């Protein structure tokens, strides 16, 4: 499994509807997909690191951290050459999310960094700024990756820049 991970419960009043469940479709309709993908591209243009966003459709039948770590592996993120991939996992219906970083990036930044990212995301989610939560997280993660894993002339893009939804 990935070395670093932080999970939290979204306690946003904005998500507290329809029997305490926000429909994933509603959450996705509020996301600015193109903006998020562009921010991922910009972040990855300065680093050999990889960033992905995954939106869990439907119910979450496991702890968000466990689900995120499994998804990290299913998406092949642990196979990046420098072990510096990061997954932002969001389960809107369950009001939960997690951020998972691979071994090499976690060794550089430690738990405190991940907790700061999660705290900022939580605040934005609570204020119904869903896209902003993800964009700011990607920007912060991108800066860290660029510091420790700068883009090399032969760096390849190992993972696609897109929001994965299943």
TIVO-2410 file (N, C-alpha, C; in nm, 3 decimals):
# residues 166
REC num residu      c1      c2      c3 atome chaine
REC   1      X   0.083  -0.119   0.000     N      A
REC   1      X   0.000   0.000   0.000    CA      A
REC   1      X   0.088   0.125   0.000     C      A
REC   2      X   0.027   0.234  -0.035     N      A
REC   2      X   0.098   0.362  -0.033    CA      A
REC   2      X   0.136   0.396   0.110     C      A
REC   3      X   0.245   0.467   0.124     N      A
REC   3      X   0.297   0.498   0.257    CA      A
REC   3      X   0.221   0.607   0.330     C      A
REC   4      X   0.173   0.704   0.258     N      A
REC   4      X   0.109   0.818   0.326    CA      A
REC   4      X  -0.037   0.825   0.286     C      A
REC   5      X  -0.118   0.851   0.383     N      A
REC   5      X  -0.259   0.865   0.352    CA      A
REC   5      X  -0.328   0.938   0.466     C      A
REC   6      X  -0.420   1.019   0.428     N      A
REC   6      X  -0.500   1.089   0.526    CA      A
REC   6      X  -0.644   1.082   0.479     C      A
REC   7      X  -0.734   1.051   0.569     N      A
REC   7      X  -0.876   1.045   0.534    CA      A
REC   7      X  -0.954   1.127   0.633     C      A
REC   8      X  -1.060   1.185   0.585     N      A
REC   8      X  -1.147   1.262   0.674    CA      A
REC   8      X  -1.292   1.245   0.633     C      A
REC   9      X  -1.378   1.277   0.722     N      A
REC   9      X  -1.521   1.277   0.695    CA      A
REC   9      X  -1.560   1.419   0.659     C      A
REC  10      X  -1.632   1.434   0.552     N      A
REC  10      X  -1.682   1.564   0.514    CA      A
REC  10      X  -1.803   1.595   0.600     C      A
REC  11      X  -1.793   1.699   0.676     N      A
REC  11      X  -1.903   1.735   0.765    CA      A
REC  11      X  -1.974   1.859   0.715     C      A
REC  12      X  -1.968   1.881   0.588     N      A
REC  12      X  -2.025   2.003   0.532    CA      A
REC  12      X  -2.177   2.001   0.538     C      A
REC  13      X  -2.232   2.109   0.587     N      A
REC  13      X  -2.376   2.123   0.590    CA      A
REC  13      X  -2.432   2.115   0.448     C      A
REC  14      X  -2.353   2.163   0.353     N      A
REC  14      X  -2.397   2.161   0.214    CA      A
REC  14      X  -2.418   2.019   0.164     C      A
REC  15      X  -2.344   1.925   0.219     N      A
REC  15      X  -2.358   1.787   0.177    CA      A
REC  15      X  -2.463   1.714   0.260     C      A
REC  16      X  -2.518   1.781   0.358     N      A
REC  16      X  -2.607   1.719   0.453    CA      A
REC  16      X  -2.752   1.728   0.406     C      A
REC  17      X  -2.783   1.657   0.301     N      A
REC  17      X  -2.918   1.659   0.248    CA      A
REC  17      X  -2.953   1.524   0.191     C      A
REC  18      X  -3.075   1.506   0.151     N      A
REC  18      X  -3.122   1.380   0.093    CA      A
REC  18      X  -3.084   1.262   0.180     C      A
REC  19      X  -3.126   1.269   0.306     N      A
REC  19      X  -3.096   1.159   0.396    CA      A
REC  19      X  -2.949   1.147   0.423     C      A
REC  20      X  -2.882   1.259   0.439     N      A
REC  20      X  -2.738   1.263   0.466    CA      A
REC  20      X  -2.655   1.211   0.349     C      A
REC  21      X  -2.710   1.207   0.233     N      A
REC  21      X  -2.633   1.164   0.116    CA      A
REC  21      X  -2.647   1.265   0.004     C      A
REC  22      X  -2.536   1.306  -0.049     N      A
REC  22      X  -2.539   1.391  -0.168    CA      A
REC  22      X  -2.522   1.297  -0.285     C      A
REC  23      X  -2.608   1.310  -0.379     N      A
REC  23      X  -2.596   1.226  -0.497    CA      A
REC  23      X  -2.468   1.261  -0.570     C      A
REC  24      X  -2.397   1.161  -0.614     N      A
REC  24      X  -2.271   1.182  -0.683    CA      A
REC  24      X  -2.293   1.268  -0.807     C      A
REC  25      X  -2.405   1.245  -0.875     N      A
REC  25      X  -2.437   1.322  -0.995    CA      A
REC  25      X  -2.444   1.472  -0.962     C      A
REC  26      X  -2.504   1.505  -0.850     N      A
REC  26      X  -2.514   1.645  -0.806    CA      A
REC  26      X  -2.376   1.702  -0.778     C      A
REC  27      X  -2.293   1.626  -0.707     N      A
REC  27      X  -2.157   1.669  -0.677    CA      A
REC  27      X  -2.079   1.693  -0.807     C      A
REC  28      X  -2.088   1.597  -0.898     N      A
REC  28      X  -2.014   1.609  -1.025    CA      A
REC  28      X  -2.061   1.728  -1.107     C      A
REC  29      X  -2.190   1.758  -1.100     N      A
REC  29      X  -2.242   1.872  -1.177    CA      A
REC  29      X  -2.185   2.004  -1.127     C      A
REC  30      X  -2.139   2.006  -1.001     N      A
REC  30      X  -2.083   2.128  -0.944    CA      A
REC  30      X  -1.932   2.138  -0.963     C      A
REC  31      X  -1.870   2.032  -1.012     N      A
REC  31      X  -1.725   2.036  -1.034    CA      A
REC  31      X  -1.693   2.100  -1.168     C      A
REC  32      X  -1.588   2.178  -1.169     N      A
REC  32      X  -1.538   2.238  -1.292    CA      A
REC  32      X  -1.429   2.145  -1.347     C      A
REC  33      X  -1.473   2.044  -1.421     N      A
REC  33      X  -1.381   1.941  -1.469    CA      A
REC  33      X  -1.264   1.999  -1.547     C      A
REC  34      X  -1.293   2.085  -1.642     N      A
REC  34      X  -1.186   2.140  -1.727    CA      A
REC  34      X  -1.084   2.217  -1.645     C      A
REC  35      X  -1.132   2.294  -1.549     N      A
REC  35      X  -1.041   2.370  -1.462    CA      A
REC  35      X  -0.951   2.277  -1.382     C      A
REC  36      X  -1.008   2.170  -1.327     N      A
REC  36      X  -0.931   2.075  -1.247    CA      A
REC  36      X  -0.826   2.005  -1.332     C      A
REC  37      X  -0.866   1.961  -1.451     N      A
REC  37      X  -0.771   1.893  -1.541    CA      A
REC  37      X  -0.659   1.988  -1.580     C      A
REC  38      X  -0.693   2.115  -1.607     N      A
REC  38      X  -0.590   2.213  -1.643    CA      A
REC  38      X  -0.490   2.234  -1.529     C      A
REC  39      X  -0.540   2.240  -1.406     N      A
REC  39      X  -0.451   2.258  -1.291    CA      A
REC  39      X  -0.361   2.136  -1.273     C      A
REC  40      X  -0.413   2.017  -1.299     N      A
REC  40      X  -0.330   1.896  -1.293    CA      A
REC  40      X  -0.220   1.905  -1.398     C      A
REC  41      X  -0.256   1.944  -1.519     N      A
REC  41      X  -0.156   1.958  -1.628    CA      A
REC  41      X  -0.048   2.059  -1.591     C      A
REC  42      X  -0.091   2.174  -1.537     N      A
REC  42      X   0.005   2.278  -1.499    CA      A
REC  42      X   0.099   2.226  -1.389     C      A
REC  43      X   0.043   2.159  -1.290     N      A
REC  43      X   0.126   2.106  -1.181    CA      A
REC  43      X   0.224   2.003  -1.234     C      A
REC  44      X   0.177   1.913  -1.317     N      A
REC  44      X   0.263   1.806  -1.368    CA      A
REC  44      X   0.365   1.856  -1.470     C      A
REC  45      X   0.344   1.975  -1.526     N      A
REC  45      X   0.441   2.029  -1.622    CA      A
REC  45      X   0.572   2.068  -1.554     C      A
REC  46      X   0.570   2.079  -1.420     N      A
REC  46      X   0.688   2.121  -1.344    CA      A
REC  46      X   0.750   2.008  -1.264     C      A
REC  47      X   0.698   1.886  -1.279     N      A
REC  47      X   0.745   1.776  -1.196    CA      A
REC  47      X   0.737   1.643  -1.270     C      A
REC  48      X   0.815   1.548  -1.222     N      A
REC  48      X   0.802   1.412  -1.273    CA      A
REC  48      X   0.692   1.338  -1.197     C      A
REC  49      X   0.640   1.401  -1.092     N      A
REC  49      X   0.532   1.341  -1.012    CA      A
REC  49      X   0.401   1.335  -1.088     C      A
REC  50      X   0.311   1.253  -1.038     N      A
REC  50      X   0.182   1.232  -1.102    CA      A
REC  50      X   0.071   1.257  -1.001     C      A
REC  51      X  -0.035   1.324  -1.045     N      A
REC  51      X  -0.149   1.354  -0.959    CA      A
REC  51      X  -0.276   1.306  -1.029     C      A
REC  52      X  -0.361   1.237  -0.954     N      A
REC  52      X  -0.490   1.195  -1.009    CA      A
REC  52      X  -0.600   1.228  -0.910     C      A
REC  53      X  -0.717   1.252  -0.965     N      A
REC  53      X  -0.837   1.275  -0.885    CA      A
REC  53      X  -0.934   1.163  -0.920     C      A
REC  54      X  -0.988   1.100  -0.816     N      A
REC  54      X  -1.083   0.991  -0.835    CA      A
REC  54      X  -1.211   1.023  -0.759     C      A
REC  55      X  -1.324   1.018  -0.829     N      A
REC  55      X  -1.454   1.041  -0.767    CA      A
REC  55      X  -1.527   0.906  -0.760     C      A
REC  56      X  -1.557   0.863  -0.638     N      A
REC  56      X  -1.628   0.736  -0.616    CA      A
REC  56      X  -1.777   0.758  -0.640     C      A
REC  57      X  -1.830   0.691  -0.739     N      A
REC  57      X  -1.975   0.697  -0.764    CA      A
REC  57      X  -2.043   0.597  -0.672     C      A
REC  58      X  -2.162   0.628  -0.632     N      A
REC  58      X  -2.238   0.535  -0.550    CA      A
REC  58      X  -2.188   0.531  -0.407     C      A
REC  59      X  -2.226   0.426  -0.339     N      A
REC  59      X  -2.193   0.412  -0.197    CA      A
REC  59      X  -2.048   0.370  -0.177     C      A
REC  60      X  -1.996   0.408  -0.064     N      A
REC  60      X  -1.862   0.368  -0.024    CA      A
REC  60      X  -1.880   0.260   0.081     C      A
REC  61      X  -1.835   0.139   0.050     N      A
REC  61      X  -1.857   0.025   0.139    CA      A
REC  61      X  -1.736  -0.007   0.226     C      A
REC  62      X  -1.645   0.087   0.237     N      A
REC  62      X  -1.524   0.064   0.317    CA      A
REC  62      X  -1.479   0.196   0.377     C      A
REC  63      X  -1.383   0.188   0.464     N      A
REC  63      X  -1.318   0.307   0.518    CA      A
REC  63      X  -1.260   0.385   0.399     C      A
REC  64      X  -1.272   0.519   0.397     N      A
REC  64      X  -1.223   0.595   0.281    CA      A
REC  64      X  -1.073   0.578   0.257     C      A
REC  65      X  -0.998   0.565   0.363     N      A
REC  65      X  -0.854   0.547   0.349    CA      A
REC  65      X  -0.823   0.412   0.282     C      A
REC  66      X  -0.888   0.309   0.328     N      A
REC  66      X  -0.869   0.176   0.269    CA      A
REC  66      X  -0.912   0.176   0.124     C      A
REC  67      X  -1.027   0.236   0.096     N      A
REC  67      X  -1.077   0.242  -0.042    CA      A
REC  67      X  -0.980   0.321  -0.130     C      A
REC  68      X  -0.928   0.431  -0.078     N      A
REC  68      X  -0.833   0.513  -0.156    CA      A
REC  68      X  -0.704   0.437  -0.184     C      A
REC  69      X  -0.654   0.367  -0.084     N      A
REC  69      X  -0.531   0.290  -0.104    CA      A
REC  69      X  -0.551   0.179  -0.207     C      A
REC  70      X  -0.666   0.114  -0.202     N      A
REC  70      X  -0.695   0.009  -0.302    CA      A
REC  70      X  -0.705   0.070  -0.441     C      A
REC  71      X  -0.773   0.184  -0.451     N      A
REC  71      X  -0.789   0.249  -0.580    CA      A
REC  71      X  -0.652   0.296  -0.632     C      A
REC  72      X  -0.567   0.345  -0.544     N      A
REC  72      X  -0.431   0.386  -0.580    CA      A
REC  72      X  -0.361   0.272  -0.653     C      A
REC  73      X  -0.373   0.151  -0.599     N      A
REC  73      X  -0.309   0.035  -0.662    CA      A
REC  73      X  -0.382  -0.010  -0.788     C      A
REC  74      X  -0.513  -0.010  -0.786     N      A
REC  74      X  -0.589  -0.051  -0.906    CA      A
REC  74      X  -0.561   0.041  -1.024     C      A
REC  75      X  -0.538   0.167  -0.996     N      A
REC  75      X  -0.505   0.263  -1.102    CA      A
REC  75      X  -0.358   0.256  -1.144     C      A
REC  76      X  -0.281   0.170  -1.079     N      A
REC  76      X  -0.140   0.153  -1.114    CA      A
REC  76      X  -0.050   0.268  -1.070     C      A
REC  77      X  -0.097   0.345  -0.974     N      A
REC  77      X  -0.021   0.462  -0.933    CA      A
REC  77      X   0.107   0.426  -0.858     C      A
REC  78      X   0.113   0.309  -0.801     N      A
REC  78      X   0.233   0.264  -0.730    CA      A
REC  78      X   0.343   0.220  -0.828     C      A
REC  79      X   0.312   0.219  -0.956     N      A
REC  79      X   0.408   0.174  -1.057    CA      A
REC  79      X   0.485   0.289  -1.122     C      A
REC  80      X   0.466   0.413  -1.075     N      A
REC  80      X   0.542   0.522  -1.135    CA      A
REC  80      X   0.691   0.501  -1.103     C      A
REC  81      X   0.775   0.540  -1.194     N      A
REC  81      X   0.918   0.510  -1.181    CA      A
REC  81      X   0.981   0.568  -1.055     C      A
REC  82      X   0.934   0.685  -1.010     N      A
REC  82      X   0.995   0.748  -0.893    CA      A
REC  82      X   0.912   0.732  -0.766     C      A
REC  83      X   0.803   0.657  -0.774     N      A
REC  83      X   0.714   0.634  -0.659    CA      A
REC  83      X   0.668   0.767  -0.599     C      A
REC  84      X   0.625   0.859  -0.686     N      A
REC  84      X   0.588   0.993  -0.642    CA      A
REC  84      X   0.449   1.034  -0.691     C      A
REC  85      X   0.359   0.939  -0.696     N      A
REC  85      X   0.222   0.969  -0.738    CA      A
REC  85      X   0.135   1.002  -0.617     C      A
REC  86      X   0.032   1.084  -0.642     N      A
REC  86      X  -0.062   1.123  -0.537    CA      A
REC  86      X  -0.204   1.108  -0.590     C      A
REC  87      X  -0.290   1.049  -0.508     N      A
REC  87      X  -0.431   1.032  -0.542    CA      A
REC  87      X  -0.517   1.112  -0.447     C      A
REC  88      X  -0.607   1.193  -0.505     N      A
REC  88      X  -0.710   1.261  -0.427    CA      A
REC  88      X  -0.838   1.182  -0.452     C      A
REC  89      X  -0.888   1.117  -0.349     N      A
REC  89      X  -1.004   1.028  -0.357    CA      A
REC  89      X  -1.122   1.095  -0.288     C      A
REC  90      X  -1.233   1.110  -0.360     N      A
REC  90      X  -1.351   1.175  -0.304    CA      A
REC  90      X  -1.473   1.083  -0.321     C      A
REC  91      X  -1.543   1.061  -0.211     N      A
REC  91      X  -1.667   0.982  -0.211    CA      A
REC  91      X  -1.779   1.075  -0.164     C      A
REC  92      X  -1.837   1.154  -0.256     N      A
REC  92      X  -1.934   1.256  -0.216    CA      A
REC  92      X  -2.058   1.200  -0.147     C      A
REC  93      X  -2.105   1.088  -0.190     N      A
REC  93      X  -2.226   1.032  -0.131    CA      A
REC  93      X  -2.206   0.993   0.015     C      A
REC  94      X  -2.084   0.951   0.048     N      A
REC  94      X  -2.050   0.913   0.185    CA      A
REC  94      X  -1.996   1.030   0.266     C      A
REC  95      X  -1.975   1.144   0.200     N      A
REC  95      X  -1.919   1.264   0.263    CA      A
REC  95      X  -1.778   1.239   0.314     C      A
REC  96      X  -1.699   1.167   0.237     N      A
REC  96      X  -1.563   1.135   0.281    CA      A
REC  96      X  -1.465   1.155   0.167     C      A
REC  97      X  -1.340   1.178   0.206     N      A
REC  97      X  -1.234   1.185   0.107    CA      A
REC  97      X  -1.103   1.144   0.172     C      A
REC  98      X  -1.005   1.115   0.088     N      A
REC  98      X  -0.872   1.078   0.137    CA      A
REC  98      X  -0.769   1.126   0.036     C      A
REC  99      X  -0.649   1.150   0.085     N      A
REC  99      X  -0.537   1.186  -0.001    CA      A
REC  99      X  -0.428   1.083   0.025     C      A
REC 100      X  -0.382   1.019  -0.082     N      A
REC 100      X  -0.282   0.912  -0.069    CA      A
REC 100      X  -0.160   0.948  -0.152     C      A
REC 101      X  -0.044   0.948  -0.087     N      A
REC 101      X   0.081   0.975  -0.157    CA      A
REC 101      X   0.171   0.853  -0.151     C      A
REC 102      X   0.243   0.828  -0.258     N      A
REC 102      X   0.331   0.711  -0.262    CA      A
REC 102      X   0.455   0.733  -0.174     C      A
REC 103      X   0.532   0.629  -0.163     N      A
REC 103      X   0.645   0.621  -0.069    CA      A
REC 103      X   0.745   0.737  -0.081     C      A
REC 104      X   0.791   0.765  -0.201     N      A
REC 104      X   0.897   0.864  -0.217    CA      A
REC 104      X   0.851   1.005  -0.180     C      A
REC 105      X   0.730   1.041  -0.217     N      A
REC 105      X   0.684   1.176  -0.184    CA      A
REC 105      X   0.655   1.187  -0.035     C      A
REC 106      X   0.602   1.082   0.024     N      A
REC 106      X   0.575   1.086   0.169    CA      A
REC 106      X   0.706   1.101   0.248     C      A
REC 107      X   0.810   1.034   0.205     N      A
REC 107      X   0.940   1.045   0.274    CA      A
REC 107      X   0.992   1.189   0.272     C      A
REC 108      X   0.955   1.265   0.170     N      A
REC 108      X   1.001   1.404   0.159    CA      A
REC 108      X   0.917   1.501   0.242     C      A
REC 109      X   0.788   1.473   0.256     N      A
REC 109      X   0.700   1.575   0.318    CA      A
REC 109      X   0.645   1.538   0.455     C      A
REC 110      X   0.625   1.413   0.483     N      A
REC 110      X   0.572   1.371   0.612    CA      A
REC 110      X   0.424   1.395   0.630     C      A
REC 111      X   0.372   1.347   0.741     N      A
REC 111      X   0.228   1.354   0.773    CA      A
REC 111      X   0.175   1.496   0.779     C      A
REC 112      X   0.254   1.589   0.830     N      A
REC 112      X   0.206   1.726   0.848    CA      A
REC 112      X   0.158   1.787   0.717     C      A
REC 113      X   0.230   1.762   0.610     N      A
REC 113      X   0.189   1.817   0.480    CA      A
REC 113      X   0.053   1.763   0.439     C      A
REC 114      X   0.035   1.632   0.449     N      A
REC 114      X  -0.092   1.571   0.409    CA      A
REC 114      X  -0.207   1.626   0.494     C      A
REC 115      X  -0.182   1.644   0.622     N      A
REC 115      X  -0.287   1.695   0.710    CA      A
REC 115      X  -0.326   1.838   0.672     C      A
REC 116      X  -0.228   1.919   0.633     N      A
REC 116      X  -0.259   2.056   0.589    CA      A
REC 116      X  -0.345   2.054   0.463     C      A
REC 117      X  -0.310   1.968   0.369     N      A
REC 117      X  -0.388   1.957   0.245    CA      A
REC 117      X  -0.532   1.917   0.277     C      A
REC 118      X  -0.548   1.818   0.363     N      A
REC 118      X  -0.681   1.771   0.400    CA      A
REC 118      X  -0.759   1.880   0.473     C      A
REC 119      X  -0.693   1.952   0.561     N      A
REC 119      X  -0.762   2.058   0.636    CA      A
REC 119      X  -0.815   2.166   0.542     C      A
REC 120      X  -0.735   2.205   0.443     N      A
REC 120      X  -0.777   2.306   0.347    CA      A
REC 120      X  -0.894   2.252   0.263     C      A
REC 121      X  -0.883   2.128   0.220     N      A
REC 121      X  -0.991   2.069   0.141    CA      A
REC 121      X  -1.120   2.065   0.223     C      A
REC 122      X  -1.112   2.024   0.346     N      A
REC 122      X  -1.230   2.013   0.432    CA      A
REC 122      X  -1.301   2.148   0.442     C      A
REC 123      X  -1.223   2.254   0.464     N      A
REC 123      X  -1.282   2.387   0.475    CA      A
REC 123      X  -1.356   2.425   0.347     C      A
REC 124      X  -1.297   2.401   0.233     N      A
REC 124      X  -1.363   2.434   0.106    CA      A
REC 124      X  -1.487   2.348   0.083     C      A
REC 125      X  -1.479   2.220   0.116     N      A
REC 125      X  -1.596   2.133   0.102    CA      A
REC 125      X  -1.709   2.182   0.191     C      A
REC 126      X  -1.678   2.221   0.312     N      A
REC 126      X  -1.781   2.268   0.405    CA      A
REC 126      X  -1.848   2.396   0.355     C      A
REC 127      X  -1.776   2.472   0.275     N      A
REC 127      X  -1.830   2.596   0.218    CA      A
REC 127      X  -1.884   2.577   0.076     C      A
REC 128      X  -1.905   2.452   0.037     N      A
REC 128      X  -1.959   2.416  -0.094    CA      A
REC 128      X  -1.870   2.459  -0.210     C      A
REC 129      X  -1.743   2.476  -0.185     N      A
REC 129      X  -1.648   2.512  -0.291    CA      A
REC 129      X  -1.574   2.385  -0.333     C      A
REC 130      X  -1.648   2.297  -0.398     N      A
REC 130      X  -1.596   2.164  -0.430    CA      A
REC 130      X  -1.478   2.169  -0.526     C      A
REC 131      X  -1.493   2.243  -0.635     N      A
REC 131      X  -1.382   2.254  -0.730    CA      A
REC 131      X  -1.261   2.320  -0.666     C      A
REC 132      X  -1.287   2.425  -0.589     N      A
REC 132      X  -1.177   2.497  -0.526    CA      A
REC 132      X  -1.099   2.405  -0.430     C      A
REC 133      X  -1.171   2.317  -0.361     N      A
REC 133      X  -1.104   2.222  -0.271    CA      A
REC 133      X  -1.005   2.136  -0.347     C      A
REC 134      X  -1.047   2.085  -0.459     N      A
REC 134      X  -0.961   1.996  -0.538    CA      A
REC 134      X  -0.850   2.075  -0.606     C      A
REC 135      X  -0.884   2.191  -0.662     N      A
REC 135      X  -0.784   2.274  -0.730    CA      A
REC 135      X  -0.673   2.315  -0.633     C      A
REC 136      X  -0.709   2.364  -0.516     N      A
REC 136      X  -0.608   2.408  -0.421    CA      A
REC 136      X  -0.521   2.291  -0.375     C      A
REC 137      X  -0.582   2.175  -0.355     N      A
REC 137      X  -0.505   2.056  -0.316    CA      A
REC 137      X  -0.405   2.019  -0.426     C      A
REC 138      X  -0.450   2.018  -0.550     N      A
REC 138      X  -0.362   1.985  -0.663    CA      A
REC 138      X  -0.248   2.086  -0.672     C      A
REC 139      X  -0.279   2.214  -0.654     N      A
REC 139      X  -0.174   2.316  -0.661    CA      A
REC 139      X  -0.070   2.296  -0.552     C      A
REC 140      X  -0.113   2.271  -0.430     N      A
REC 140      X  -0.019   2.251  -0.318    CA      A
REC 140      X   0.064   2.124  -0.338     C      A
REC 141      X   0.001   2.018  -0.379     N      A
REC 141      X   0.071   1.893  -0.405    CA      A
REC 141      X   0.170   1.912  -0.520     C      A
REC 142      X   0.126   1.985  -0.623     N      A
REC 142      X   0.213   2.012  -0.738    CA      A
REC 142      X   0.338   2.089  -0.698     C      A
REC 143      X   0.323   2.190  -0.611     N      A
REC 143      X   0.439   2.267  -0.565    CA      A
REC 143      X   0.538   2.177  -0.491     C      A
REC 144      X   0.485   2.092  -0.406     N      A
REC 144      X   0.572   2.001  -0.330    CA      A
REC 144      X   0.644   1.904  -0.425     C      A
REC 145      X   0.569   1.847  -0.518     N      A
REC 145      X   0.630   1.756  -0.615    CA      A
REC 145      X   0.737   1.826  -0.697     C      A
REC 146      X   0.711   1.950  -0.740     N      A
REC 146      X   0.809   2.024  -0.820    CA      A
REC 146      X   0.936   2.051  -0.741     C      A
REC 147      X   0.923   2.074  -0.611     N      A
REC 147      X   1.039   2.100  -0.526    CA      A
REC 147      X   1.128   1.977  -0.516     C      A
REC 148      X   1.068   1.863  -0.491     N      A
REC 148      X   1.146   1.741  -0.467    CA      A
REC 148      X   1.165   1.653  -0.590     C      A
REC 149      X   1.078   1.668  -0.687     N      A
REC 149      X   1.085   1.586  -0.809    CA      A
REC 149      X   1.067   1.676  -0.931     C      A
REC 150      X   1.164   1.765  -0.957     N      A
REC 150      X   1.148   1.856  -1.071    CA      A
REC 150      X   1.142   1.779  -1.203     C      A
REC 151      X   1.078   1.842  -1.299     N      A
REC 151      X   1.065   1.784  -1.433    CA      A
REC 151      X   1.204   1.768  -1.494     C      A
REC 152      X   1.228   1.652  -1.550     N      A
REC 152      X   1.353   1.627  -1.620    CA      A
REC 152      X   1.323   1.628  -1.769     C      A
REC 153      X   1.423   1.652  -1.847     N      A
REC 153      X   1.399   1.660  -1.992    CA      A
REC 153      X   1.339   1.530  -2.048     C      A
REC 154      X   1.369   1.420  -1.985     N      A
REC 154      X   1.318   1.293  -2.035    CA      A
REC 154      X   1.201   1.239  -1.951     C      A
REC 155      X   1.149   1.320  -1.861     N      A
REC 155      X   1.034   1.277  -1.781    CA      A
REC 155      X   0.915   1.251  -1.871     C      A
REC 156      X   0.849   1.142  -1.847     N      A
REC 156      X   0.731   1.111  -1.926    CA      A
REC 156      X   0.607   1.121  -1.837     C      A
REC 157      X   0.496   1.143  -1.901     N      A
REC 157      X   0.371   1.149  -1.828    CA      A
REC 157      X   0.320   1.006  -1.816     C      A
REC 158      X   0.330   0.951  -1.697     N      A
REC 158      X   0.299   0.810  -1.678    CA      A
REC 158      X   0.150   0.783  -1.657     C      A
REC 159      X   0.076   0.883  -1.616     N      A
REC 159      X  -0.067   0.867  -1.591    CA      A
REC 159      X  -0.144   0.980  -1.661     C      A
REC 160      X  -0.266   0.951  -1.708     N      A
REC 160      X  -0.343   1.056  -1.775    CA      A
REC 160      X  -0.393   1.163  -1.679     C      A
REC 161      X  -0.403   1.287  -1.731     N      A
REC 161      X  -0.458   1.398  -1.651    CA      A
REC 161      X  -0.607   1.401  -1.676     C      A
REC 162      X  -0.679   1.335  -1.590     N      A
REC 162      X  -0.824   1.337  -1.600    CA      A
REC 162      X  -0.882   1.301  -1.464     C      A
REC 163      X  -1.006   1.336  -1.448     N      A
REC 163      X  -1.079   1.298  -1.328    CA      A
REC 163      X  -1.139   1.160  -1.357     C      A
REC 164      X  -1.109   1.065  -1.273     N      A
REC 164      X  -1.160   0.930  -1.292    CA      A
REC 164      X  -1.288   0.916  -1.210     C      A
REC 165      X  -1.391   0.864  -1.272     N      A
REC 165      X  -1.520   0.844  -1.205    CA      A
REC 165      X  -1.568   0.702  -1.232     C      A
REC 166      X  -1.593   0.628  -1.128     N      A
REC 166      X  -1.653   0.496  -1.145    CA      A
REC 166      X  -1.744   0.466  -1.029     C      A
***
